[in-house]
Amino acid sequence: MPQLPTLLIQVVVILLVARLVGWIFRRIHQPQVIGEMAAGILLGPSLLGWVSPAISSALFPIESLGFLNSLSQVGLLFFMFLVGMELDGRRLLERRHTAVLTSHVSIIFPFLLGTLAALYLYPRLSDERVKFVHFALFLGAAMSVTAFPVLARILTERRLLGGEVGAVAVACAAVGDVTAWCLLAAVVVLVRAYDSLAPLWLTVFGSAAYIAAMLLVIRRVLIGLQRMYEKRSAITQDLMALILLLVFGSAWVTEQLGIHALFGAFLIGVIMPKEAGFKRALSGKLEDLTVVLFLPLFFAFTGLRTRIGLVHGGDMWFYCALIIAVAIVGKFGGAALAARLTGMSWREAGAIGILMNTRGLIELVILNIGLEIGVISPAVFAMMVLMALVTTVMTAPLLDLIYPPRLRRRDVSDSGAARAA
């Protein structure tokens, strides 16, 4: 079948299934994005390829997957740029004590548990082609992440953004995401440097110099973009083109440095001006296309790489259960304990722990990077995709159980009164 018609049919099917399954998940009080994640797995070998291999191979022939992947990767660049834009340093400063302590404990604890679990899992789920250090560090980093966008959506739907718990959760997730991405960047640099002819010091110092230049120099230059917006009161086509050039240019630089293109897109988002009108207008230009089109394509491509059939037999399901348990204990336990130590009640600390345990889309991005650089096998990839789904699906019902609506309303009311005073 010709390449373009195949791609168009794939896009149509993916969008239809993603919207349908997303709608079903909304009906059971789950964020739509979780349904779209599940839709991707349903379209892969775990269901469609198992039920009807002929339809699966006709719809998603192997030779066409490169085009689907390239299109989804462009969407991921936009998505990581939007995630970076949502990180606001002023919001972190307001709750820096709680945010820094809770977020870093919720990174360090699951990271340590993940690396300890690697001692047991490495000889059973990996081989000598992957260095133990790389496997352990990646497993620890993957256990540490929180899905900032999914978390924000859950907080909005549960009307928690105006309360103390919501504000702390957002601040913790923001700090935690930056830390987790730094850890992942270090893992990617180590793995790629091991397989590359370029010396490790060149990658490390080149990356450090680029990040310093972005934070200290380019960040100030980008204020001019906000002035251009204020002059026209709109994101013009010329301004939009300039911003896209910056996103793709930054992504290209970090890819050439040996980190990953996604880090460059994320970094340019972090240093973008945070004035509310500019940020809202720019997000409005990119968000709908990214969320409605590109992310479902990424979920589908992830689903096509996820073969749950590889997790078979008692031993393999035990390893999968162990990964899920370590992820939950590390993230929920670390965040809840740290929040409690900062003076929050047990219910509030429990709510923070549940929210920080949300992994969702960001986890899938990290897992795809791990599979791409060869640090995890397809079987481990499938197990960790299941972990991402389980930890995300459990968030909403557990939050309603531990932190019911009456407490949420009181939290928002008290926070509003405190701001008014």
N, C-alpha and C positions, 0 to 999 in steps of 0.2 A: 504494500500500500504506500502511496506517495507520502512524504514526510509531513507536509503542511496539513492535509486533510486528517491524517492520523492525530496530529497534535490538537487540532480543533475539536475532533470527537472526544479526545481525552479530556480537554478542558470543559466541554459541555457536561460530560458524565460526572466529572469530579465536582463541579459546581452544584449540579442537581442533587447528588448524594450528600454533599456537605451541608447544603441548606436544609434538606429533609431531616438528616440525623441531628443537626444542630437544633432544629425546631423541636424535635422529640425530646432532646435533653433540656431545652428550656421549659418544656411542659412538666418535667420532673424536678424543676428548680435547680438545675445545674447550668453553669455558664455555657453559652452556645459554642464557644471555642473548644470545650471538652468534647462535645458531640462531633465537631469537625475533626478533632484528633482521632476519635473512634472511627469516623467515616473513612479516613485514610487507611486504617488497618483493615476495615471491611473490604476495601477495594484491592487489597494485596493478596499474597498467597495464603494468608492466614484464614481467609474466608472465600472470596471469589475464586482464587486460584485453586482452592481445595474443592469447592462445590462444582465449578465448571472450568477446568483448565483450558478448554478450547476457547471459551469466551474471553478469559483472562489473557491468553496469549495473542488473541486477535486484537483486543483493545489496547493492551500494553506490550507490544512486541519489544524484545530486548533492545533492538537497534534504535528504537524511538526514545528510550528513557534518558538518553543524554540531552535531548532537546527539552524534555520536561524538567530535568534537573537544572539546566541552565536558566530556564525561565523562573523556576522557584528560587534559585539563588539570588537573582536580581531582586525578587520580592523580599528575601531575607535581608538584603542590604537596606532596603527602605525600612523594614521593620526594626532592625537594630538601630538605625538612625532615629526613629521615633522613640524607641526605648531610651536612648541617650538623652533625647530632648526632655523627657519626663523627669530626669534627675535634676532637682533644684537644690543648690547648696544652701539657700536661705532656709528652706524647710528643714534641712538637716541640722542647721545651727540652732534652731528653736528647741530641739530635743536631742542635742548632741550627746549628753551623758547617757541617756537611756538607749539612744540609737547605736552609739559606738559600742557600748558594752554588750547589749543584746545581740546586735548583728554579728559581732566578731565571735562571741561565744557560739552563736548558731552557725558559724562557719567552721570554727576550730574543732568543735565537738564532733560534728558529722564527718569532717575531714579525717580526724584521727580514727574514728570508728571505721570509716571506709578503707583507710590504709591498713588497719589491723585485719579487717575482713579479707583484704587482698592476700594476706599471708596464707589464709585457708583456701581462697578461691583460685589463686594463680596456678598452682600445680594441677588443678582440676578443670579449669576453664580457659587456660592459655597455653602457650608453648614457648620454646626457646627463641622463636623469631621475634618475640616481644620481650623486652627487658622488664624484669620485675619492677624496677623503680618507676618506669613509665606507666605500667599497668596500675601500680598502687597509687601513684600521684593522680592519675586520671580518675580512678574510682573515687578517691577522696574528694576531688574537685567536683565530680558529677553529683556526689551525695550532698554537696554544700549549697547548691544553687536554690534560689527562690524565684518563681515566675512572677516578676514584677507586674506585667500587664494583666495577667489573670487575677492576681491579688487585687489590683486596683478595681477590676470589674466586679469582683465579689464584694468588695467594700462599698462600691457604689450601689449595687443591687440590694445590699443589706442595710443601706443608709448609715454606714459607720464612718464615712470620711470626715464628718464634722465632729467626731468624738475623739477622746484621748487614745483609745485603743486603735482606732483607724489611723490617726496621725502617727503614732509610734510605729505601727506595722509598716506604713508607707516609708517612713524614715529608715527603719531597720532593713527593709527590703532593698532600698536604694543603696545604702552603704554595703549591704551584703552582696548585692549584684556586682558592684564595682570590684569588691575583693575577690569574689568567685571568678570573675572574668580575668582578673590579674593572675590568679592561680592557674586557670586554664591556659592563658597565654604562655605562662612559664612552661607548662607541660608540652604544649604544641612546639615551642621553641626547642625544648630538649629532644623531643622525638624527631623533629625535622632536621635538627642539627646532626643527630646521630646518623641519619641516612643521607645527609647532604655533603657536598664537597666544600661548602662555605664554612669557615671556622665559626664556632659558637660565639666567640667574643665579638665577631663582626655583627652577628644578629642581635646580641644583647645590647651592645653599645649603640648600634644603629637604631634599634627600637627605643631605647632610652632617650636618645637625642631627638628623635621624631616626636615622642610624647611630650618632652620638655618644650620643644618649639611650638607644638599645638597649644599647650596650656599657658605658656608665657607670652607668646608672640601672636600667633594666629587668632587666639581667642579675642584679643583686643581689636584686631583688624576686622573681625566678623561683626563688631558693633555697627560697622558701616551698613551691613545688610538690614539691620533694624531701622537705621535712618532712612534707607531707601524705601522701606515699607511705610514708615511714617509720612514720608513725602507724598506718596501716592495713595495711602490708606488702603493698600491692597498688595497682594503678592502678584506682581506682574509676570508675564511670561518670561521676560528677560531675567528677572530676579529668580524665578523658579529654575530656569536653565542654569544660572550661576550656582545655585544651591546643589542641584543634581551633579554638576561638574565637581563640586567640592566633595560630595559623598563618594562618587566613583573614584575620584583622584585619591582620596584618603584610603579607600579600600584597596586600590591598586598598590599604594606604597606599603601598607602593612602586609599585603600578600607577598610582595617582592622581598620584604624584610624577613619573611619566614614565619610570621605569626599566623595571621589568617585575614582574609579580606573583611570578614564581619567585624573584627576589632576596629578597623579603620572607620567603618560606617558608624559604629557605636561611639567612637571617640569624637568624630565631628559633630554628632548629636549632643554629646555632653558639653562641648564648648560653644554651642549655638547660643545666641542671646535668649534670655528667659523672660523677656517682657511679655505679659499675658496676651495682649492683642496679637503680637507677631507670632508667638508660639501657637495660639489657637488657629490663626489663619493658615500657617504653614502645615500644621497637623491636619487641618480640614482638607487641604489639597491632596495629601498623600494617604491619609488613613483609610478612607473607604476603599480605594483601589487595592491597597495592601491587604486589608482584612477580608474583603469579599472575594478577590481574585487570587492574589499571590499566595497567601497563607494556606488556603485549601490545596493548592498545587503542591506546596511543601509537605503538607500532611499526607497527601496521596503518595508522593515520592518516598516519604518515610515509611508509609504502610507497605509499599512495594518492596522495601528492604527488610521489613519485619516479618520473619517467619517463625510464628509462635510454635509451629510444629517441631522446631529444633529443641524446644523445651519439652522433652518427653521422658517418661520414666520417673521413678521416685526420687532418684538422686538429683536430676536436673530441676525438678520442681522444688526440692528442698533448697537448692542453691538460689533459686528465684525467690523463694519465701525469705531466705536469709538476707538477700539484697534489699527486699522491701522492708523487712524488720529493722535492719541497720539504718536505712534511710529515715524511717519514721522516728525511731528512738533518738537518733543523732540530731535531727533537725527540730522535732517537736520538743524533745527533752532539753536540749541545749538552750533553745529560745525561751521556753517557759521558765526554766530555772533562773536564767539571767534576768528576765523581766521581773520575776518575783523578788530578786535581790535588789532591784532598783526601787522597790517600794510599791509595786502594783499588787492588787489582791490576787488570790489564787485563780479566781475565775478570769480576771483580766489577763493574767500571765498565761493561763491555758489558752485563751483566745489568741494571744500573740503566737504561741507555739503552733497552734493549728494553722494560722494564716501563713506563718513562715515555712510550714511544711508543704505549701502549694508549689508544685514544680512545673507542670504544664508545658507550654510551648518552649520556654527557655531550655528546659531539660532536653527536649527533642533536638534543638539546635546543637547543644553540646554533644549529645550522643552521635549525631551525624558527623560532627567533626572527628570524634573518636574513631568511628568506623572508617572514615575517609583516610585518616593518617595511619590506620592499621593497628591501633593500640588495643582495641577490643575486637572480639570475634562476632560473627553474626548471631551466635547463640546468646552471648552476653548482651549484645545490642537488643535482642528481643526481650530478654529478662528486664533490662533497664527501661525499655519502653513501657512494659507492663507496670513497673514501679512508678513511672511518671504518671500513668493513668490512675493507678490506685491512690497515690498520695494527693492527686488533684481532685478526684471524685469525692474523696472522704472529707474534703474541707468544709463544704457548705452544710451537710447534715450534722457534723460534729460541732461546728460553730453554733448552729441553732440549739444544740443540746447543752453545751457548756456555757454559752453566752446568749441566752434567749432574748427575744425582742424587747421585753420590759427593761432589761438591763442596758440594752443598746440605746433605747430611748432616753433613759436616765443619763447615760454617758454623754450623749449628744447635747442634751439639755444643760447639764452641768458645765460642759465645755463652752457652750454658747454663753452662759451666764458669766463664766470666768473671763471670756474675751470682752464682754460688754463692760465688766467692772474695770 
